């Protein structure tokens, strides 16, 4: 596995002043950083949530939303990775009150004019190295901290163990990949709220057997390893999950709340020893089937499930 610390370091810069933004961008690029630069506060907030930068640099004089306001919104977002260092800069010398407001909003550091680029670079490099180290440790953690389920790494470890047993005993083996299909006013909802993730995690736990292994694989998707489960059993498992979610959906529609259904994909074989794939491929194929289900059912108020055998060969 390639260490996360080996990938290019990405810094998101949101600056109102063109000259300051470009000068900081040039210095960072000369020191090995990749820079994504925007001008507006709302755009910075959206990208900080979506692109997983290694650091965020916010100008407090941003249009629409100031840097401190963006910083506060990120601090209060449970789905934002709070190990990402956030810097707030001021276009002019700042009072102690302004500095304290930035720190209260969640800023890791506050820099005012005249901007000491060398100090900023050293601090940013130190913070990013620490964050990369944390990412490397989390990548080999068995448990996902957001949901309490198994992480991608933990799921891989279990897949190897369960796959080896299924192959040795010539047993069926399956993997299901699911995600909620939340629709607001006819449009699929974007990034899920933490409450929705918690709800889906609880549904997966409640509907799984003791022998099943449930994991969170990111982007609101869950994967369930189901030993001794063939295609018929996998479809029954999906039906059980769909019924659990549909009970909530019926209540939500009556209360004029967002509709929530279930998209699912699965891969199942009757004898894993004869399948010709390894356990990691079982998970990958289930996720591919889920991706196909999402494309086929996009924007529809319906639940649906597809087997990997139904995915067109590209």
N, C-alpha and C positions, 0 to 999 in steps of 0.2 A: 504494500500500500504506500502510495506517495504521501509524504508528510504534507499537511496543510501549510506548514511554514515555508514550503518551497514555492508556492504559487506567488505571482506578482502581488505587491502590496498596493491596494486601491484606496485612495483618499478622495472623499467627496467634499468639494469646496463649493460653498454658496456665498457669493460675494456681490455686493451692490456696485462697488467700484471696479471698473474694468482694469485699471492699471494695477491695483493691489492684487486682484485676483490672478492676473497673468503673471505678476512677479513671483507670487507664492507658488503658483503652478510650475513655473520654470525651475525654481530652486528644488522643489520636490522631485520633479522629473529627472533633474541632474543627479539626484541622490537615490535613484532606483525605484521611485514610487510611480504608479500609474494614477493619473488624475482625471476625475470626472467633475466638470465645473458647470454650475448653473447660476442663474441670477435671482430667481424668486424663492421666497420662503416656502410656499406650498409645494413647489416642485422639489425643493430640497427634502422636505418632509416625506414626500412620496418615495423618492429614490432611496433615502436612508432606510426606509422600511423594506424596500424590495431588493436592493442590489447587494446587501451584506458587505458594506465597505469595511476597511480595516480602521479607518478613522474618519471623523466628520469635522469639518472646519466651517463655522457659521459666522457670518458678518452680522452684527447686531442691527445694522441699518438696512437689512433686507426689505424689499417691498412685500406687501401682502401680510407677511408674518415676519417679525423680527427674529434675530438669531436666538434670543432668550426664549421667545415664545415657541419656536421650533424645538428647542432643547427640552422645554417643559413637556411638550406633546410626546416627544420620544421617551422621556423619563416615565410618563404615565402609560405608555403602550406596552402591555404585557408580552406582545409578540416581537417587540424590538429587542435585539440582542444587546443587553446592557453591559456586555464586556467590551463593546465598541467605544473607544475614547472619543468624547465630544469636546471640541474647543470652540469657545466663543471669542470673537475679536471685535474690537471697537474701532471705528474710523477716527476717533479722537481720544485724547487723554480722558480716562474714566475715573469717576469718583469711587470711593470705597463702597458706597451704597449700590452702585451699578455692578460692581464686582460681586458683592454678596448676593445680589439678585440672580446673577448668572450661576453661581455655585448652588444656590437654593433650587434653581431649575434643573440641576443635574449636570452642569458642565464639569469636566475634569480639570479644565484650566481656562483662564481668562487672560487675553492678551490685548493690550491697548497700544495706541500709537505713542511714540515711534515703535513699530513692530520689530522685535529682535528676531530676525529670521533664523539665525544660528541656534539660539536657545529653543525656539519653537521646533526646529528640526530635530534637535537632540531629544527633547521631551517626547515628540511624536514617535521617534524611532524606538525609544524605551517602552512606551505604552504599547506600541504595535507588537514588539517582540514578546511582551508579557501576554498579550491577547493570543498570539499565535501559539504560544506554549500551552495556554489553556485549551485552545481548540484541539491541539494534538492529544491532550489528555482526554478531552470529552469524546474525541473520535474513537477512542478505545474503551469508553465507558459502556457498560452493559445496559444501563437504564437511561431513558430519555427524561431530562429534568422537567420538561414542559408538561408531559402527560403521565409520568410515572410508569409507562409501559417500557418494553424493551426498545433499545435504540437500534439503529441500522446495524451497528456492530454486534450488539447482543443478538439480534435476529439472525445474523450470519452464523454466529457460533451455534445457536440452536438448530439452524437448518442443517449444518454439517452433522451434528449428533443425531438428529431425527432421521436425516436422509441415510446415514450409515446404518441405522437400525432397520429402516424400511427395506433397504437393499439386502441386508443380511437375511431378513425374514421373508423376503418377497411380498411385502405388504403394499397396499395402496398408500399414496401420499399426495397431499394437495396443499396448495397455498391460495388464499383469497386476498385480494386487494380491494379496499373499499374507500369511498369518500362520500360525504354528504352532498346532496344536490340542493343547495339553498337558493330559492328564487324570490326576489323582491320585485313586485310590479312587473312580472314577466321576464325579468333579466336575472341571469345567474349572479349571485353575490360573489364578490371578490374574496379577499383574504379573510379567513374565518375569525370570529371573535374567540377569545380564550374560553368562554363559556361553552361555545359550540364544540370546540375540541375536547373539552372535559366531558361533555355529554356523549360524544361519539366514543370516547375512550371507555366510558361507563357501559355503553351499549355493547361494545365488543367484549368487555369482560363478562358481562351478565349472560350473553348468549353463547359464550365459548365453553367447551368442556375443560375439565381439569388437565387433560392431556394436550390441549391446544396451547400455542404460544402466540401471544398478541404483541405486536410492535408498532411503533409510530415511525413512518419512513419519510416524514416531512411533507410540506405543501398540502396539509390537511388530509393526507392519505395514511391509511392503516393497513397493515398486512398481518394475516393470521396463518400460521403454519398448522395444518390439520393432519396429524398422522392417522393412519388406518382409515383414510377417507378417499373414496373414488369419486368419479364425476357426479354420480347420483347423490352421494352424500354431500358433495360440495354445493350442488344446487339447493339441496334442502337447508344447508347452512345459510346460504344467501337468503333464501325465503324467510328463515327465522330472523335474520337481521333486518330484512325489509319490513316484516310485520312489526318488529319492535319500533322501528323508526316511523312507520306509517301511523302508529297510534298517536305519536306526538304530532305528526303532520295534520291529522284530523282536528286535533285540538287547536293547533296554530291557525288553520284556515278559518275555524269558527270564531276565533278571537281576532281575526284580521291581522295575524302575524305572518312573517315570511314563511312560505311553503318550504318544507324540507323533506326530501326523499333520499334515495340511496343509489349511487352508481357503484357497480361491482364488476370485477374481472377475476377470473380464477384459472388455475391450471391444475389438473388432476390426472393421475395415472393409476391403473389397477395393480401394477407390479413395478415398483420403483427400480428394481434390479434390472428390468428389461427396458426401461425408459430411454436409456442412452443420454441422459443429462445429469449434471451434478445438482446438488441441493441449491446452490446459488442461482442456477438457471431456473429452477422452479419459481423462486421469488421474482426474478426478472420477467418471466413469462406472465405471471399473474399481474404484475404492474403494467405490462404491455396490453393485456386484455382490458384492464381498467381504463387505460388511456383511450383505447378503441371505444369503450362504452361511453366515455365522456364526449367523444366526438359525435357519436351516433345520437346521443340524447341531449346534446347541447341546447339549452334554452327551453326544454320541455318540462312540463309539470308531471314528471313520471319517474319512477324508479326503473332500473334495468340492470341486467347482468349479462356478461358475455364470457364464453370460454375462450381460452387462447386458440383453440381449434377454429374459432369463428373469425379470427383476426386475419385480414387479407395479407397474403405474402407480398412484400414490397420488392 
